[in-house]
Each structure stands twice: as C-alpha cells, then as structure tokens.
C-alpha cells in the first residue's frame, strides 16, 4: 500500500444520502453471517476485490470506514484491480449552460435552426451525475479546470474540455472522480466552435476536431478536420492527420458520436449524417430517414449502434406527429425505425417543448431527451424495458427558470439549460499515462 496523507481533501464533491443505514446496521447485528469473527479473517486481497465492485457513490462512502480504505484511492494496486473487474455503469453527466438573448450561428447560408450560445455563454465548474438505474442525482466539482473552458465530449471515464477562445483549440482530459488533469497539445488550425469527437479504449485515445475553420477574424467555413491519436504500441499522431469535409456541409456544433471506428455528426440544410472513418481518414454523407419532415434530429450511441432521434411532422399527410428512433443498419446506409413515443406522451411532451427543440444523449440502454431552454424537464427512455418516464429535476440546480406547459419561457436573462454527455464513472483510467510519457514532446510540439 502506498503512503497517503490522511488530511488530504477529497478530489470530488459527491453529495450522497444515507437514509436507512442505521436501520440496516441494527437489523443485521443478530445475523450469524455478519459475525465480525468471520469477516475479520477475510484476506485483504479478497476484501479489496469486493470493494472494487462497488459503484462510485458506495465506494466513496466506504472510504470513511478506516484509514486503509481511505487510502485505496491512492493505491496503484487497487486502481489496477478496479480497472480489471469494475463493471460498466451507463450514467449521464450534465452541465449548466446559461441562455443569452443573442446567439451566433454556424454560417449565414445555413437554415440550421439550432442556435449556439455565443462566447459569453458560461458553464459552471460543477457537473451533475445522473444514475438512470437508481434515478438519483449526484454533484461533481471540477476545481482544476481553468476558466474559459467548456465540456465537449466524454469517453472511457474521462471528460474532455475545450477552450472557448477563437483560434487553435486547447483540450483537457480529466477524471472527476480522482481529480486527474491531463492536457492535450493544441490543434494546428484556428477554429471557432468546432465539432469534437472523443473515443478512449484501454490502449488508445482518438480525438477528431472538425469544421468552423477561421478563414479570417470575422468569417468561418466548414473546410477541414484534424485528428489526434496515441496508442500503447508507441504510435502517435499529434493533429498531423487532416481531411477535407464534404462540400457545402453544415455541421452540428460541438457534438460527435463514435460507433465502430467512425465518428458521426448531424449535417443541416438538408438533414443528413456525416461520417468520418478514422482508419481511412475519409468523410462521407449518409441520407437521413424522412429528412424533409424531421425536427431537432440528434445522433446517439447505444450498445454499439448509431441511433437517430427526431420529431416527425408531416402536417399535410395523414401521419400523426411523433417522436421516433431509428438505428443505422450494418450496411451503413439504411435506417430502420425501432421505437416511437406513445401518442399521449408525445402530446404532453410537445406542449411543454413548445417548438423550442430538444437534444438527446444516449448511453447503454438509455436515451435522455432534454428540452432546450429549461433545466427541469427531460425524458428518460429505457430501451430494454420499453419504458418512458419523466426524470426528476436535479436537486442541485435551483434558481433558474424552469419549463411550464404551453411553450413559455426559455430565453430570459436568468434562464439556463442542462447540456448532457454519456458518462461511465471509472476510478482507474490508465490510458492517460501514455500522455504523461509524452509530456516533453507535447510541450515542444506547439513551437
């Protein structure tokens, strides 16, 4: 066991409830299976293995039991064990995004009705973790993230933050559970609000940055993409791989989805899907289903499949308005409808949404649908159970303007909304060690 400082502050700010713990302890005191004479003889290695299976909230509560358990977070042996045996947990993390009355759009020739907050939009340096299995919220803090950075992507237990300033983009990878902080080298080309994709495996990191090329201090065009790669085999490419985007494309700002070796993002005017093949370094377009009748389309990943979630409005035809989910077939060009929101629920959803639009994020078997312009209304869809339900409002987010039915609100000076990402809490993310080994090359690369 490595030495640790018992007075060291915890690198997280989870807020957990502990209701019922006293009752549980009193009820189990007479249970012979909980006899301390038995459990006190349990080998430490086996006990560590049991602890490694705990979900993060339970683990951080358990650290308060004794000094040894507190020090597990600083033990490389225990973190390696967590990396090997901890199960995947499909959660979501949300950030507050203040809504201003003015917006900047991707370009003047696009009919993209999805405005992006101007550079004055602010993210708070705390996030809100939602557990869809237990329908609970937890709060996380990011004290090490400097001002002027916004969250942009998540993968493999790490969150990626990007600099807000126009120009070459600086990126930071962080693990909020252990307080790690790892910078990436700045991109080579100046950009405004590019789309950013991130995928992390146990042995590699891939990042793609696309669009919003600054061709002058006052003009942007979607011209190119650049990518970063590093793997355990010793190969790395520090933004040296570039590719031209398809002509006349209008990317959705800031959002990419990774599925089976490709990054995907929405293209507007008309709606289509842009796909970037990492291996071949090529972009292509995929036609969207019912593209002339879609509203607020979003791409999400679910269990290795690419899903498209959108409202369908064919007012001139005898087809009811609805919210539908399609998945992309293995051929990579055809879509199949897999789910449709129940009509009564869609009527209720449309009344609250009021035409403002919505955003979606998926993880595992869950899809979250967030109404733009408010923070307290979101739907959770469980694809395994085929169950739709309204999520409880985050208890740590008060004070902003919420949503009431009828499409009101959403753009006031004090209003904000929640911007979400798929997130899998992990205590151990050893892949960042590859970046630590390149510290000196990364620092000298930008000169």
Secondary structure, DSSP 8 states (H G I E B T S, - for coil): -----TT---S-------TTHHHHHHHHTT-GGG-HHHHTTS-HHHHHHHHHTS-HHHHHHHTTS-HHHHGGGG-HHHHHHHHHH-----EEEEEEEE--S-EE-S-TT------EE-TT--B-SEEEEEETTTTEEEEEE-TTS-TTEEEEEEETTEEEEEE-SSBS--EEEEETTTTEEEE----SS-BSS-EEEEEEETTEEEEEEES-EEEETTEEE--EEEEEEEETTS-EEEEEEEEE--TT--B-TT--EEETTEEEEEETTTTEEEEEETTTTEEEEEE-TTGGGEEEEEEEEETTEEEEEEEE--TTTT---EEEEEEE-TTSS-EEEEEE--HHHHHHHHHHHTTS-EEEEEETTEEEEEETT-SS-EEEEETTTTEEEE----TT--SS----TTT--S-STT-EEEEEEEE---S--TTHHHHHHTHHHHHHHT-
